[in-house]
Amino acid sequence: MGGFIWLISALTTIPMLKLLPHFGINKYWAAACLIPIGVPVLAWYMAVKLQELEKR
């Protein structure tokens, strides 16, 4: 089961490397996806940035 969680973490890190620079976030923050809370936190921050971009 532990290996499955690491696989999911790795598979979410790769798209984050591509997405984060579009939101003005350093791509190395994608390493936060290796911890379980990292993906929701980054997704939340990207959503906030997207709302700010839509207001302009």
C-alpha positions as CSV (number, residue, x, y, z in Angstrom):
1,M,0.0,0.0,0.0
2,G,2.9,2.3,0.8
3,G,4.3,1.9,-2.7
4,F,0.9,2.9,-4.2
5,I,0.9,6.2,-2.3
6,W,4.4,7.0,-3.5
7,L,3.3,6.2,-7.1
8,I,0.4,8.6,-6.8
9,S,2.7,11.2,-5.3
10,A,5.1,10.9,-8.2
11,L,2.3,11.0,-10.8
12,T,1.0,14.3,-9.3
13,T,4.5,15.9,-9.1
14,I,5.1,15.7,-12.9
15,P,2.0,17.7,-13.9
16,M,2.7,20.2,-11.1
17,L,6.1,20.9,-12.6
18,K,4.3,22.1,-15.8
19,L,1.4,23.9,-14.1
20,L,3.0,25.9,-11.3
21,P,5.1,28.3,-13.5
22,H,1.9,29.4,-15.2
23,F,0.6,30.7,-11.9
24,G,3.8,32.4,-10.9
25,I,5.0,29.7,-8.5
26,N,8.5,28.3,-8.6
27,K,8.4,24.8,-10.2
28,Y,10.5,23.3,-7.4
29,W,7.4,23.7,-5.1
30,A,6.1,20.6,-6.9
31,A,8.3,18.6,-4.5
32,A,5.6,19.4,-1.9
33,C,3.5,16.8,-3.7
34,L,5.6,14.1,-2.1
35,I,3.8,14.7,1.2
36,P,0.1,14.0,1.4
37,I,-1.0,17.5,2.3
38,G,1.1,19.1,-0.5
39,V,-1.3,18.5,-3.4
40,P,-4.4,20.0,-1.8
41,V,-2.4,23.0,-0.6
42,L,-0.8,23.7,-4.0
43,A,-4.2,23.2,-5.7
44,W,-5.8,25.7,-3.3
45,Y,-3.1,28.2,-3.9
46,M,-3.4,27.8,-7.7
47,A,-7.1,28.3,-7.4
48,V,-6.6,31.6,-5.5
49,K,-4.1,32.8,-8.1
50,L,-6.6,31.9,-10.9
51,Q,-9.3,33.9,-9.2
52,E,-7.0,36.9,-9.0
53,L,-6.1,36.5,-12.7
54,E,-9.8,36.4,-13.6
55,K,-10.6,39.6,-11.8
56,R,-8.2,41.6,-13.9
